Amino acid sequence: MQEDANKHAKSTFKEKLIPWRESLKEHLDKYSDAGVLLRSHRNEIGLTQRDLGGKLGINQNHISEMENGKRPIGKAMAKRFSEFFKVDYRIFL
């Protein structure tokens, strides 16, 4: 009986999962993937753009432009973000 309940719970959970791009579609249509991920990581740890810029020595306006897809995130900057957020740098490219 317990085994059936566990199988049902697992199948119900899987049915609710959707790919991250699908869940953020309206944002990705407006902004770049890298910008959305940068904003998401920043918000996850509760930092403002100004806070993040201060910690990394980057102008707040540049953070905003990267998040909004108006400024590309180059490889060197992606590596700085990756070290700070402890993620693979390629997600920001």
KADAHU-V954505 format. One record per residue. N is the residue number from 1. RES is the residue in one letter. SS is DSSP state (H for helix, E for strand, - for the rest). PSI is psi in radians with two decimals (NA if undefined). D_CENTER is the distance of its C-alpha to the mean C-alpha in Angstrom with 1 decimal. Layout:
n & res & ss & psi & d_center
N & RES & SS & PSI & D_CENTER
N & RES & SS & PSI & D_CENTER
This chain:
n & res & ss & psi & d_center
1 & M & - & -0.83 & 40.1
2 & Q & H & -0.65 & 37.2
3 & E & H & -0.71 & 36.0
4 & D & H & -0.71 & 36.0
5 & A & H & -0.72 & 33.9
6 & N & H & -0.74 & 31.3
7 & K & H & -0.74 & 31.2
8 & H & H & -0.75 & 30.8
9 & A & H & -0.75 & 28.0
10 & K & H & -0.75 & 26.1
11 & S & H & -0.65 & 26.8
12 & T & H & -0.74 & 25.8
13 & F & H & -0.79 & 22.4
14 & K & H & -0.63 & 21.8
15 & E & H & -0.46 & 22.8
16 & K & H & -0.26 & 20.1
17 & L & - & 2.37 & 17.2
18 & I & - & 2.66 & 15.7
19 & P & - & 2.55 & 13.3
20 & W & H & -0.62 & 9.7
21 & R & H & -0.63 & 10.6
22 & E & H & -0.70 & 13.6
23 & S & H & -0.43 & 12.1
24 & L & - & 0.34 & 10.1
25 & K & H & -0.80 & 13.0
26 & E & H & -0.57 & 14.3
27 & H & H & -0.70 & 11.3
28 & L & H & -0.50 & 11.1
29 & D & H & -0.50 & 14.9
30 & K & H & -0.62 & 14.8
31 & Y & - & 3.00 & 12.0
32 & S & - & 2.73 & 10.7
33 & D & H & -0.84 & 8.1
34 & A & H & -0.72 & 7.3
35 & G & H & -0.73 & 7.6
36 & V & H & -0.72 & 5.5
37 & L & H & -0.67 & 2.3
38 & L & H & -0.85 & 4.9
39 & R & H & -0.75 & 5.9
40 & S & H & -0.82 & 3.9
41 & H & H & -0.70 & 4.7
42 & R & H & -0.82 & 7.8
43 & N & H & -0.60 & 8.7
44 & E & H & -0.59 & 8.5
45 & I & - & 0.14 & 11.2
46 & G & - & 0.57 & 12.9
47 & L & - & 2.51 & 13.2
48 & T & - & 2.93 & 14.3
49 & Q & H & -0.70 & 13.9
50 & R & H & -0.75 & 17.4
51 & D & H & -0.86 & 16.8
52 & L & H & -0.78 & 14.1
53 & G & H & -0.73 & 16.5
54 & G & H & -0.71 & 19.4
55 & K & H & -0.52 & 18.1
56 & L & H & -0.02 & 17.4
57 & G & - & 0.66 & 20.2
58 & I & - & 2.45 & 18.4
59 & N & - & 2.36 & 19.6
60 & Q & H & -0.66 & 17.7
61 & N & H & -0.62 & 18.5
62 & H & H & -0.67 & 16.9
63 & I & H & -0.82 & 13.5
64 & S & H & -0.81 & 14.1
65 & E & H & -0.67 & 15.3
66 & M & H & -0.77 & 12.3
67 & E & H & -0.57 & 9.9
68 & N & - & 0.14 & 12.7
69 & G & - & 0.30 & 13.4
70 & K & - & -0.20 & 16.7
71 & R & - & 2.20 & 16.4
72 & P & - & 2.65 & 15.3
73 & I & - & 1.85 & 13.4
74 & G & - & 3.02 & 16.2
75 & K & H & -0.76 & 16.5
76 & A & H & -0.75 & 17.8
77 & M & H & -0.69 & 15.1
78 & A & H & -0.67 & 12.4
79 & K & H & -0.62 & 14.6
80 & R & H & -0.76 & 14.8
81 & F & H & -0.71 & 11.1
82 & S & H & -0.69 & 11.2
83 & E & H & -0.71 & 14.2
84 & F & H & -0.83 & 13.0
85 & F & H & -0.12 & 9.9
86 & K & - & 0.88 & 12.0
87 & V & - & 2.95 & 9.9
88 & D & - & 2.29 & 11.4
89 & Y & H & -0.44 & 11.6
90 & R & H & -0.33 & 11.8
91 & I & H & -0.34 & 8.2
92 & F & H & 0.04 & 8.6
93 & L & - & NA & 11.9
